[in-house]
Amino acid sequence: MEEIDELVRRYNLEEDIEHIIIPLPDRDGHARRCFLLKRHYLLIQFPDGHISDFPLSEIIEATVKYPDLLLSESIHFVHKIPELSSMTESSGTENKND
């Protein structure tokens, strides 16, 4: 959960014993918050009905970076643009998945 603690500090998120709390922008000026359970992985159901589990760190980044999208869509963007979602990698590392 060290990676989660880093994300909480980086994005100035709130947390309680069971949740990571992400403040979300609201067009009407009302405060909205997203509560994510503190689990290593969370199941996400996609619009086509399939279910997949994702690390909490990816879900946090997807929610913070793309708050107006469905979570399934924002996770896609985090995976599509990995340089935006990298946590603490140095600039000299290369992607070995080519």
C-alpha positions in Angstrom: 0.0 0.0 0.0 3.1 2.2 -0.2 2.2 3.1 -3.8 -1.3 4.2 -2.6 0.2 6.4 0.1 2.3 8.1 -2.6 -0.8 8.8 -4.7 -2.7 10.2 -1.7 0.2 12.6 -1.1 0.7 13.5 -4.8 -3.0 14.3 -5.5 -3.8 15.6 -2.0 -6.5 13.0 -1.5 -8.4 12.2 1.7 -8.6 8.9 3.3 -10.2 7.1 6.3 -9.7 3.6 7.7 -11.6 1.9 4.8 -11.6 4.4 1.9 -9.5 6.6 -0.4 -11.6 9.7 -0.9 -11.2 11.6 -4.2 -12.7 15.1 -4.5 -14.4 15.5 -7.9 -15.0 18.7 -9.8 -18.7 19.7 -10.1 -20.1 22.1 -12.6 -22.7 23.3 -10.1 -20.2 24.2 -7.4 -21.4 21.4 -5.1 -18.7 19.2 -3.5 -18.7 15.6 -4.9 -16.4 12.9 -3.7 -15.6 9.4 -4.9 -15.0 6.7 -2.2 -12.8 3.8 -3.2 -12.4 0.8 -0.9 -8.8 0.3 0.3 -8.2 -3.1 -1.4 -5.3 -4.1 -3.5 -7.6 -4.8 -6.5 -11.1 -3.7 -7.3 -13.5 -5.3 -9.9 -14.8 -3.0 -12.6 -17.7 -3.9 -14.8 -17.4 -2.6 -18.4 -20.4 -1.4 -20.5 -20.4 -4.6 -22.5 -20.9 -6.6 -19.3 -17.5 -8.2 -18.7 -15.8 -7.8 -15.4 -12.1 -7.3 -14.8 -10.0 -6.5 -11.7 -7.6 -3.6 -11.6 -5.0 -2.4 -9.1 -6.3 0.3 -6.8 -3.4 2.6 -7.9 -4.6 2.5 -11.5 -8.2 3.2 -10.5 -7.1 6.2 -8.4 -5.0 7.6 -11.3 -7.9 7.0 -13.8 -10.4 8.8 -11.5 -8.1 11.7 -10.7 -7.0 12.3 -14.3 -10.3 11.7 -16.1 -13.1 12.4 -13.6 -15.8 13.1 -16.2 -15.4 9.7 -17.9 -16.8 6.3 -17.0 -14.2 4.5 -15.0 -13.9 1.8 -17.6 -13.1 4.5 -20.2 -10.6 6.3 -17.9 -8.8 3.1 -17.2 -8.4 2.6 -20.9 -6.8 6.0 -21.2 -4.4 5.2 -18.3 -3.4 2.0 -20.1 -3.2 3.6 -23.5 -0.9 6.4 -22.3 1.4 4.7 -19.8 3.8 7.6 -19.5 1.1 9.6 -17.8 0.3 6.9 -15.3 3.8 5.9 -14.3 4.4 6.4 -10.6 8.0 6.8 -9.8 9.9 5.5 -12.8 13.0 7.4 -13.8 13.0 9.1 -17.2 15.7 6.7 -18.5 13.6 3.5 -18.3 12.2 2.0 -21.4 9.0 0.0 -22.0 10.1 -3.6 -22.6 6.6 -4.7 -23.8 7.2 -3.7 -27.5 
